Amino acid sequence: MRNKQTGVSLSGLIIVFVILIFIALLGFKVGPAVAEFFSAKNIIKTIAQEKRGASVAEIRKAWDQKTMIDEIKTISATDLEITKDGGDVVISFAYKKEVPLFSNIGLYIDFAANSKE
């Protein structure tokens, strides 16, 4: 009695590899934009905790100093919206980022964060 072989065919394996390569390339393109967003989000949370009674100018100066270290160029100090909620400082920003993928195809991402989240 012969046993029927089971497993993945060569064409199935190639299709799986193509899908995995596409996902990896997408991650390599989108990864830096997402990493920059999370870095900026952490910076506004840190500044909001450190500068509770600070003026708007001091907060913007702290932003410039911290983003110089992390090399965040998408958001400038003038893009920050700084408000007060009771005794707490709330810093927020929102921006749009277009990530070119290949040829004339790109990915458009809206990022928004505030220090209260």
C-alpha positions in Angstrom: 0.0 0.0 0.0 1.5 3.4 -1.0 1.2 6.4 1.2 0.2 9.6 -0.4 2.7 12.3 0.2 1.5 15.6 1.7 3.2 18.9 2.0 3.7 22.2 0.3 4.4 22.3 -3.4 7.1 24.4 -4.9 4.6 26.9 -6.4 2.9 27.2 -3.0 6.2 27.8 -1.3 7.1 30.5 -3.9 3.8 32.3 -3.3 4.3 32.3 0.5 7.8 33.7 0.0 6.6 36.4 -2.3 4.0 37.4 0.3 6.5 37.4 3.1 9.0 39.5 1.1 6.2 42.0 0.2 5.3 42.4 3.9 9.0 42.8 4.9 9.5 45.5 2.3 6.4 47.3 3.5 7.7 47.1 7.0 11.1 48.5 5.9 9.4 51.5 4.2 6.8 52.2 6.9 8.9 51.4 10.0 10.9 54.6 10.2 7.8 56.8 10.0 6.1 54.8 12.7 9.3 54.8 14.9 9.6 58.6 14.5 5.9 59.0 15.6 6.4 56.9 18.7 9.6 58.7 19.6 7.8 62.1 19.2 4.9 60.8 21.3 7.3 59.8 24.1 9.0 63.2 24.0 5.8 65.1 24.5 4.8 62.9 27.4 8.3 63.5 29.0 8.1 67.3 28.4 4.6 67.5 29.8 5.7 65.7 33.0 8.9 67.7 33.4 7.6 71.1 32.5 4.3 71.3 34.5 4.4 75.1 35.2 6.6 76.1 32.3 5.7 78.7 29.7 4.9 77.9 26.1 8.3 79.2 25.0 10.1 77.0 27.5 8.1 73.9 26.3 9.0 74.7 22.6 12.6 75.1 23.6 12.6 71.8 25.4 11.0 70.2 22.3 13.8 71.6 20.0 16.5 70.3 22.3 15.0 66.8 22.6 14.2 66.4 18.9 17.7 67.5 18.0 19.0 64.4 19.8 16.4 62.0 18.3 16.6 63.7 14.9 12.8 64.3 14.5 12.4 66.5 11.5 8.8 66.0 10.6 7.4 68.0 13.5 8.7 71.4 14.5 8.1 73.3 17.7 5.6 75.6 16.0 3.5 72.5 15.1 2.9 71.7 18.8 -0.4 72.7 20.3 0.1 73.5 24.0 -2.8 73.9 26.3 -3.5 73.6 30.0 -6.0 71.2 31.6 -6.3 72.2 35.2 -2.7 72.2 36.5 -1.4 69.9 33.8 0.2 70.9 30.5 -1.2 69.1 27.5 1.0 69.0 24.4 -0.4 67.6 21.2 0.5 67.3 17.5 -1.0 66.0 14.3 0.6 65.5 10.9 0.4 63.6 7.7 3.1 61.4 6.2 3.3 60.0 2.8 5.5 57.0 2.4 6.5 56.1 -1.2 6.4 52.4 -1.7 7.3 51.8 -5.4 6.7 53.4 -8.7 3.8 55.8 -8.3 2.2 54.0 -5.3 2.5 55.3 -1.8 1.0 55.0 1.6 -0.6 58.0 3.3 -0.7 57.9 7.1 -2.3 60.4 9.5 -0.5 60.6 12.9 -1.9 62.4 16.0 -0.9 62.2 19.6 -1.2 64.2 22.9 0.5 63.9 26.2 -2.7 62.9 28.1 -3.0 59.6 26.3 
